[in-house]
Amino acid sequence: MSDGYDRTPEGEQVIALLRRLAPPSPDSTAGARAVMSRLRSSRDVPNAAGRLHFLKIAGPVAAVLAASIVIALFIMTPRHDPIDTFPYVGNRTPASQPAAPMQFFTVRASDGNRVVLDSGLTTGLRNGDLLTGAGGASVRVTAVGIFFAHGIIESGAPVAGQRLGCEATPAMFAATKALEIGGDPGALFDFGAVLRNLPPQQARARGLMGGKGLMVVEVVPAISREIGNPKAEVTTAGQLGLQQDDLILSVNGFTVSDLSDLTKALEATRRGGALRMLILRNQKEVQLVID
């Protein structure tokens, strides 16, 4: 049976040679005993007992002190954001903050001092947004529809097909996110509001014991309904006087706890005329009415 070693005569000679020339293995136990014996011997080391006692006490203390110094150095050493270890792009410097992303819109038509843009509420455009472009062009948005917007030229001469842009606003961020996830941003723009279903925990925290609630995120008080008409009409939400953070409780007696409920209630209301909406504002119920 082979044990993995070379048992030929030549192999046995090599093993014998290695054993003869190899230094003896150190006996660590015997070495430790010799050191302790010297420490305990008053003949070899004056005041050995006192020194041995000192080592027993000072050893652990020194170890704790060293560990404390290492921890303190770790805490006090300044650490940098990982982004500082990468090369900067463009005009960015370590001291500068990254600029907000730009959002661009295309001029659909230009006539005199007015333009029509190919984007509207669904892309996050809002009244008052200032858009700029090449050649010193700048346009102030004055009326926004669902899929288009009107604006007044403040400088330059933007033409059809030209792209105008601005730093992305919160409304644009929200619209982009809704498009990315493929869902409805909760915007009943024709009604005049951006709405959000509250998670159960937030609904209960606001006093809705059923764990459901519909919150007003943004009010769109006016909307442009015709691409050829730059004037905006007041929305239903604008007429009601809805405000941001209002919680909608019911519409014409129909309980509203989510976006689907509100959509159905508004459909029924269109056939009935008057609109009565019960909301919760600052923990108080308020009745809003349109006759």
Secondary structure, 3 states (H helix, E strand, C coil): CCCCCCCCHHHHHHHHHHHHHCCCCCCHHHHHHHHHHHHHCCCCCCCHHHHHHHHHHHHHHHHHHHHHHHHHHHHHCCCCCHHHHCCCCCCCCCCCCCCCCEEEEEEEEEECCEEEECCCHHHCCCCCCEEEEHHHEEEEEEEECCCCEEEEEEECCCCCCCEEEEECCHHHHHHHHHHHHCCCCCEECCCCEEEEECCHHHHHHCCCCCCCCEEEEEECCEECCCCCCCCCEECHHHHHCCCCCCEEEEECCEECCCHHHHHHHHHHHHCCCCEEEEEEECCEEEEEEEC
